[in-house]
Amino acid sequence: MIKNFANVLMIAMMLMTTTLNAQVKTGIEVLREQGFAPLQGKRVGLITNPTGVDSQLRSTIDILAEAEGLELVALYGPEHGVRGDYPAGEYVENQDDPRTGVPMFSLYGITRKPTPEMLHGVDVLVYDIQDIGSRSYTYISTLGLAMEAAAENGIEFVVLDRPNPLGGNKFEGPLVEDGFISFVSQFPIPYVHGFTVGELAKFLNGEKMLKNGVQARLTVIEMEGWNREMTFEDTGLHWVMSSPHIPHAHSAYFYPVSGILGELYTVNIGVGYTLPFQIFGTEWLSDAEVFAERLNKLEIPGLIFRPIHFRPYYTNMKDKRMRGVQVHITDMQQIPLSLVQFYVLQELYAMHPEHNVFEKAPDRLDMFDKVCGTDKVRKAFQQRFKVEDILDLWTKEIPGFMEVAGKYFMY
């Protein structure tokens, strides 16, 4: 019996070793193995936040500050700040980094694009931030605007690549139309965009999507060991909270499931509770069990709905008793992530036509449309609250986009 236990333990240790050996190396680790060659002899400005770490959770800030042959002269922070100490939407102020003493400039304050003054004395801008794969997550807007600034000021731009946590095969939603460009939809790409940040940078550069068609002197430090089939949990890497409501790797999977609907503030999507982006609930839903049954009868691939009752701890629905459903993902490859919220709205309206979530939030329709990248989706859906009425709008541009996007895939 002891012998059998020893054999089991040995096999478990072998499997653990195999997993560790198969771990993905992110751009910062590859750069370090290269002896920081692309940065040697240069003054470096680093755009990062708490997600910029190596596999041992050591900050890219500290790694570059201690690296020989280069000088870290400036830090730039996106939404939430370099050290992640600002909540969503709050302006971030310029200050010195308390650990290194390096000046920190905010790219989510008075300006969202580095100014010539911010870039003074910088030879190369380095970008190292973990994205979550959805267009409305603002870090990729910061990426594009920083690339523009680098191009306009004759500064090199280096992206330290990181995994797309959703994998590299999901492309969902309409491209952003003229008139709906904003910081939550900065570029005409699908809502679920399928790129790593390095691939996106190459795409924006190659397709001349930066302002006035400028192109940055771009270098992407590629990962090792990543492939397009991987979700983040397949990489062997530790997840670092990318923002307050994306505390876990699986939070990134759920963000496109409910994030667009969440812009209305009329249905709680778990923000303010312990399950951000994973649930849908309202005060006025009559029966959570019936709601779950209706949704499950739709047989949406890759998920199961479960009835849930909860009370948010904060937000505009604080302490209100909610009835609704929790989404459980069973197959990431099959689930149509960004359409789930529209199926939820369809069944919610079928049960309660007296509650039109769009009419309840007239001052939030503009933001809803900006996140969608168009107002055509809302206007078509609002006619009958039927997903079938928006399917063409949601899917028709993807094949053509992927033909172009594929030229920039590195993995």
C-alpha positions in Angstrom: 0.0 0.0 0.0 2.9 2.3 0.9 4.6 1.3 -2.4 1.5 2.2 -4.4 1.2 5.6 -2.6 4.9 6.3 -3.4 4.2 5.5 -7.1 1.2 7.8 -7.2 3.3 10.6 -5.5 6.1 10.1 -8.0 3.7 10.3 -11.0 2.1 13.4 -9.5 5.5 15.1 -9.2 6.4 14.1 -12.7 3.2 15.7 -14.0 3.8 18.8 -12.0 7.3 19.1 -13.4 6.0 18.7 -16.9 3.5 21.4 -16.3 6.1 23.8 -15.0 8.5 23.0 -17.9 5.7 23.7 -20.3 5.1 27.2 -18.9 4.7 30.0 -21.4 7.4 32.6 -21.3 6.1 36.2 -21.7 7.8 39.0 -23.5 9.6 40.3 -20.4 11.2 36.9 -19.8 12.3 36.5 -23.4 13.7 40.1 -23.3 15.7 39.3 -20.2 17.1 36.1 -21.8 18.2 38.3 -24.7 20.2 40.4 -22.3 17.8 43.3 -23.0 19.5 43.7 -26.4 16.8 45.9 -28.0 17.1 48.4 -25.1 20.9 48.5 -24.7 22.3 52.0 -24.4 18.9 53.6 -24.4 16.7 55.7 -22.1 13.6 53.7 -21.5 10.0 54.8 -20.8 7.8 52.0 -19.6 4.0 51.8 -20.0 2.8 49.3 -17.4 0.7 48.4 -14.4 0.6 45.6 -11.8 0.1 43.0 -14.5 3.6 43.7 -15.9 5.4 40.9 -14.1 7.5 37.8 -14.9 6.5 34.2 -14.0 7.7 34.7 -10.5 5.6 37.9 -10.1 8.5 40.2 -10.2 7.6 43.6 -11.6 8.8 44.7 -15.0 9.5 48.1 -13.4 12.0 46.6 -11.0 13.5 44.3 -13.7 14.2 47.2 -16.0 15.3 49.5 -13.2 18.0 47.0 -12.2 19.0 45.9 -15.8 22.5 46.8 -16.9 23.1 48.8 -20.1 19.9 50.8 -20.1 18.3 53.5 -18.1 14.7 53.5 -16.9 13.8 57.2 -17.0 9.9 57.4 -17.0 6.9 55.3 -16.2 3.4 55.7 -17.8 0.2 54.4 -16.3 -3.1 53.5 -18.0 -6.5 53.5 -16.3 -6.1 52.4 -12.6 -2.5 53.7 -12.6 1.0 52.2 -12.7 0.6 50.5 -9.3 -3.1 49.8 -9.8 -4.3 52.1 -6.9 -7.1 54.0 -8.7 -10.6 52.7 -9.3 -12.3 52.5 -12.8 -12.8 55.8 -14.5 -10.9 57.9 -11.9 -8.3 60.3 -13.2 -4.8 59.3 -12.4 -2.3 62.0 -11.3 1.4 62.4 -12.3 3.8 61.7 -9.5 7.1 59.9 -8.7 7.1 56.2 -8.2 7.7 55.6 -4.5 9.8 52.5 -5.0 12.2 53.6 -7.8 11.9 57.4 -7.7 11.3 57.3 -11.5 8.7 60.0 -12.6 5.3 58.5 -13.3 3.0 60.1 -15.9 -0.7 59.4 -16.2 -2.3 58.2 -19.5 -5.7 58.3 -17.9 -5.8 61.9 -16.6 -5.8 65.2 -18.4 -4.2 63.5 -21.4 -4.5 59.9 -22.6 -1.8 60.2 -25.1 1.8 60.9 -24.1 2.8 64.5 -24.9 6.2 65.6 -26.2 6.9 66.9 -22.7 6.2 63.5 -21.2 8.5 61.9 -23.7 11.4 64.3 -23.3 14.6 62.3 -22.9 13.1 59.0 -23.8 14.6 56.9 -26.7 12.2 54.0 -26.6 8.8 53.3 -25.2 8.2 49.8 -23.8 4.6 48.4 -23.3 4.0 45.6 -20.9 0.4 45.2 -19.8 -1.9 42.2 -19.7 -5.0 42.6 -21.9 -8.2 40.6 -21.5 -9.2 40.2 -25.2 -12.2 42.6 -25.4 -12.2 45.9 -27.3 -13.8 48.0 -24.6 -11.0 47.2 -22.0 -9.1 50.5 -22.3 -5.5 49.3 -22.0 -5.4 48.6 -25.8 -6.6 52.1 -26.4 -3.6 53.3 -24.4 -1.4 51.0 -26.5 -2.6 52.6 -29.8 -2.4 56.2 -28.6 1.1 55.6 -27.2 2.2 54.1 -30.5 0.9 57.3 -32.2 2.9 59.5 -29.9 6.0 57.4 -30.4 5.7 57.6 -34.2 5.1 61.4 -34.1 8.1 62.0 -31.8 10.6 59.7 -33.5 10.7 57.3 -30.6 11.0 53.5 -30.9 8.2 51.3 -29.6 8.7 47.9 -28.0 5.8 45.6 -27.0 6.5 42.8 -24.5 3.9 40.3 -25.6 1.5 38.5 -23.3 -1.3 35.9 -23.8 -4.8 36.7 -24.9 -6.6 35.0 -22.0 -9.5 34.1 -24.3 -7.2 32.3 -26.7 -6.4 33.5 -30.2 -9.4 32.1 -32.1 -12.3 34.2 -30.9 -13.5 37.1 -33.0 -17.0 38.4 -32.2 -19.0 41.5 -32.9 -19.2 44.4 -35.3 -16.3 46.6 -36.2 -16.4 50.2 -34.8 -18.2 52.5 -37.2 -17.2 56.1 -37.9 -18.9 58.3 -35.3 -18.5 55.7 -32.5 -14.8 55.9 -32.0 -14.0 56.4 -28.3 -11.6 55.4 -25.6 -13.7 52.2 -25.2 -13.7 51.5 -28.9 -10.6 53.2 -30.2 -10.1 51.2 -33.4 -12.2 49.4 -35.9 -11.7 45.9 -34.6 -14.3 43.3 -33.4 -15.6 43.5 -29.8 -13.8 40.2 -29.0 -10.6 40.8 -31.0 -8.6 37.6 -30.8 -5.2 39.3 -30.8 -2.3 39.3 -28.4 -1.2 42.8 -27.6 1.8 42.3 -29.8 -0.3 41.1 -32.8 -2.7 44.0 -32.3 0.2 46.5 -32.3 1.5 45.0 -35.6 -2.0 45.1 -37.0 -2.6 48.8 -36.1 0.8 49.7 -37.5 0.6 47.6 -40.7 -2.9 48.7 -41.5 -2.1 52.3 -40.8 -4.9 52.7 -38.3 -3.0 55.2 -36.1 -3.9 58.9 -36.5 -2.9 60.3 -40.0 -1.6 56.8 -40.9 1.6 57.2 -38.9 3.6 54.1 -38.3 5.8 53.4 -35.2 9.2 51.9 -35.3 7.8 48.8 -33.8 9.5 45.7 -32.2 7.4 42.9 -30.6 9.2 40.6 -28.2 7.3 37.4 -28.8 6.3 34.9 -26.2 7.6 31.3 -26.2 5.3 28.4 -25.7 2.0 30.1 -26.4 -0.5 28.9 -29.0 -3.9 30.2 -30.1 -5.8 27.3 -28.5 -4.7 28.3 -25.0 -6.9 30.1 -22.5 -4.9 31.8 -19.7 -5.3 28.9 -17.4 -3.5 26.7 -19.9 -0.3 28.9 -19.8 0.9 27.9 -16.3 1.3 31.6 -15.5 -0.1 33.4 -12.4 -2.9 35.8 -13.1 -2.5 39.3 -11.6 -5.7 41.3 -11.1 -5.8 43.5 -14.2 -8.4 45.8 -12.7 -10.6 45.7 -9.6 -13.4 43.6 -11.3 -11.1 41.3 -13.1 -9.6 39.5 -10.1 -9.1 36.1 -11.7 -8.2 34.7 -15.1 -11.7 33.4 -15.6 -13.0 37.0 -14.9 -11.6 37.9 -18.4 -13.7 35.1 -19.9 -16.9 36.6 -18.4 -16.2 40.2 -19.2 -17.6 40.0 -22.8 -20.5 37.9 -21.6 -22.1 40.8 -19.7 -20.0 43.9 -20.0 -22.0 45.6 -22.8 -25.3 45.2 -20.9 -23.6 46.4 -17.8 -23.1 49.9 -19.3 -26.9 50.5 -18.9 -26.8 50.1 -15.1 -30.3 48.6 -15.3 -29.4 44.9 -14.8 -26.8 43.9 -12.2 -24.0 41.9 -13.8 -22.2 41.0 -10.6 -20.2 44.2 -10.3 -20.8 45.1 -6.6 -21.1 41.5 -5.7 -18.6 38.6 -5.5 -19.1 37.4 -9.1 -18.3 40.3 -11.4 -19.5 39.8 -15.0 -20.8 36.2 -14.2 -24.4 37.0 -13.2 -27.5 38.8 -14.4 -30.1 40.0 -11.9 -32.8 42.5 -11.3 -35.2 43.4 -8.5 -38.2 43.0 -10.7 -37.6 39.5 -12.1 -40.5 37.4 -10.9 -38.9 33.9 -10.9 -35.2 33.1 -11.1 -35.8 29.4 -11.6 -38.1 29.9 -14.6 -35.7 32.4 -16.0 -32.9 29.9 -15.9 -35.1 27.2 -17.4 -36.0 29.5 -20.3 -32.4 30.3 -21.0 -31.3 26.7 -20.8 -34.0 25.7 -23.3 -32.2 27.9 -25.9 -29.3 25.4 -25.8 -26.7 28.1 -26.3 -23.4 26.2 -26.8 -20.8 26.1 -24.1 -22.7 27.2 -21.1 -25.3 26.4 -18.4 -27.5 28.9 -16.5 -28.2 28.5 -12.8 -30.8 30.5 -10.8 -29.3 32.8 -8.2 -30.4 35.2 -5.5 -28.1 37.9 -4.2 -27.7 41.4 -2.8 -24.9 43.7 -4.2 -22.6 45.2 -1.6 -22.2 48.4 -3.6 -23.1 50.1 -6.9 -26.4 51.8 -7.6 -28.2 48.5 -6.6 -26.6 48.2 -3.2 -28.5 46.1 -0.7 -31.3 45.4 -3.2 -32.6 41.9 -3.4 -31.8 40.5 -6.8 -33.1 37.4 -8.7 -31.4 36.2 -11.7 -29.0 33.7 -13.2 -25.3 32.8 -13.0 -23.5 31.8 -16.2 -21.3 28.7 -16.0 -19.0 28.2 -18.9 -18.6 24.6 -20.0 -16.7 25.0 -23.3 -14.7 28.2 -24.0 -14.3 27.2 -27.7 -18.0 26.9 -28.3 -19.6 29.7 -26.3 -20.6 32.8 -28.2 -19.4 35.0 -25.4 -20.6 38.5 -26.4 -24.1 37.3 -27.5 -25.0 35.8 -24.2 -26.1 39.1 -22.8 -28.5 39.6 -25.7 -30.1 36.2 -25.1 -30.5 37.2 -21.5 -32.2 40.4 -22.5 -34.4 38.5 -24.9 -35.8 36.2 -22.2 -36.0 38.9 -19.6 -38.2 40.9 -21.9 -40.3 37.9 -22.8 -41.0 37.4 -19.1 -41.4 41.1 -18.3 -42.3 43.2 -21.4 -43.3 46.0 -19.0 -39.6 46.5 -18.1 -37.7 47.8 -21.1 -34.0 48.1 -20.0 -33.2 50.7 -22.7 -36.1 53.0 -21.8 -35.0 52.8 -18.1 -31.6 54.2 -19.0 -31.9 57.0 -21.6 -28.7 58.7 -20.4 -26.7 55.5 -20.9 -27.6 54.6 -24.5 -24.7 56.6 -25.9 -22.2 54.6 -23.8 -23.9 51.3 -24.7 -23.6 52.2 -28.4 -20.0 53.2 -28.1 -19.1 49.9 -26.5 -21.0 48.1 -29.2 -19.2 50.3 -31.8 -22.5 51.2 -33.5 -26.1 52.1 -32.6 -27.4 49.7 -35.3 -27.3 46.8 -32.9 -29.4 48.5 -30.2 -31.9 49.9 -32.6 -32.4 46.5 -34.4 -32.6 44.6 -31.1 -35.0 47.0 -29.4 -37.6 46.5 -32.1 -38.6 43.0 -30.9 -35.9 42.0 -28.3 -34.9 39.0 -30.5 -31.3 37.9 -30.9 -32.1 36.7 -34.4 -32.6 40.3 -35.5 -28.9 41.2 -34.7 -27.1 38.0 -35.6 -26.1 39.3 -39.0 -24.9 42.6 -37.6 -22.9 40.8 -35.0 -21.2 38.3 -37.3 -21.1 39.4 -40.9 -17.9 41.4 -40.7 -15.8 38.7 -39.0 -14.8 36.6 -42.0 -13.4 39.6 -43.9 -11.7 41.0 -40.8 -10.0 37.6 -40.1 -8.5 37.5 -43.6 -6.7 40.7 -42.8 -6.0 40.0 -39.2 -4.4 36.6 -40.0 -1.5 38.4 -41.7 -0.4 39.7 -38.3 -0.7 36.4 -36.3 2.6 35.4 -34.7 1.5 32.2 -33.1 
